[in-house]
Amino acid sequence: MIPKVHIGKLIKQKVEQRSLSITEFAKLIHRSRSDVYYIYDCESIDIALLLQISDVLDFDFIENYYCNSKTKTTEFEYVLLTFLQEDERPDTLPENSVLMKKTK
């Protein structure tokens, strides 16, 4: 099971740590202020937007909140790896991982 992470709250926390205003953050991600408030309320988020936010905030939300979790699922890993090029895929997956079977 994917860990219970409220991604919007985590994004808000990182924005505040960077001392960015809502307006500044909205401009950096090319969204409106109301979009930012919506993002803060989201428990899940589009991966493309999350990657953009990660880049703007210089913080890898995927690595830090999903990939390092002991409760991550092979389904999430599989979805994530489908976005990676073959040479970018980690070689540290367990031998019995569903991912190893699906990506070979």
C-alpha positions in Angstrom: 0.0 0.0 0.0 1.2 3.5 -0.8 2.0 5.4 2.3 -0.6 7.9 3.5 1.0 11.1 2.4 -0.9 14.4 2.1 1.2 15.8 -0.7 -0.5 19.2 -0.6 0.5 19.8 3.0 4.0 18.7 2.3 4.3 21.1 -0.6 2.9 23.9 1.5 5.4 23.2 4.2 8.3 23.3 1.7 7.0 26.6 0.2 6.9 28.1 3.7 10.4 26.8 4.5 11.6 28.7 1.4 9.8 31.8 2.6 7.9 32.1 -0.7 4.5 33.8 -0.8 1.6 32.2 -2.5 1.9 34.7 -5.4 5.7 34.0 -5.8 5.2 30.2 -5.8 2.2 30.5 -8.2 4.4 32.5 -10.7 7.2 30.0 -10.4 5.0 27.0 -11.3 3.0 29.1 -13.9 -0.3 28.7 -12.0 -2.8 31.0 -10.4 -3.0 31.7 -6.7 -6.3 29.7 -6.5 -4.5 26.8 -8.2 -1.9 26.9 -5.4 -4.6 26.8 -2.7 -6.1 23.9 -4.5 -2.7 22.1 -4.6 -2.3 22.6 -0.9 -5.7 20.8 -0.3 -4.8 17.9 -2.6 -4.0 14.5 -1.1 -2.7 13.4 -4.5 -1.3 15.2 -7.4 -0.5 14.8 -11.1 3.0 13.4 -11.5 4.0 16.1 -14.1 2.9 18.9 -11.8 4.7 17.2 -8.9 7.9 17.0 -10.9 7.6 20.7 -11.8 7.0 21.6 -8.1 10.0 19.5 -7.1 12.2 21.3 -9.6 11.0 24.8 -8.4 11.4 24.0 -4.7 14.6 22.0 -5.3 13.2 19.1 -3.4 12.4 15.6 -4.8 9.0 14.8 -3.3 8.9 11.4 -5.1 12.2 10.2 -3.7 11.7 11.5 -0.2 8.1 10.6 0.4 7.4 7.6 -1.8 10.5 5.8 -2.9 12.1 5.7 0.6 9.0 4.4 2.3 9.0 0.9 3.6 5.3 0.6 2.7 5.7 1.5 -1.0 4.0 -0.9 -3.4 5.4 -2.6 -6.5 2.4 -1.0 -8.4 3.7 2.5 -7.6 7.2 1.5 -8.4 6.0 0.1 -11.7 4.1 3.3 -12.6 7.1 5.4 -11.7 9.6 3.3 -13.6 7.5 3.5 -16.8 8.4 7.2 -16.8 12.1 6.5 -16.5 14.5 5.6 -19.4 16.0 2.1 -19.2 19.4 3.5 -18.1 17.9 5.6 -15.3 16.2 2.6 -13.6 17.6 1.6 -10.3 19.6 -1.6 -10.2 18.9 -2.1 -6.5 15.5 -3.7 -6.8 15.0 -7.1 -5.0 15.4 -10.1 -7.2 11.8 -11.2 -6.5 10.4 -7.8 -7.2 7.4 -7.6 -9.5 9.2 -4.7 -11.2 12.2 -6.8 -12.1 9.8 -9.2 -13.9 7.7 -6.5 -15.6 10.6 -4.3 -16.8 12.8 -7.1 -18.2 
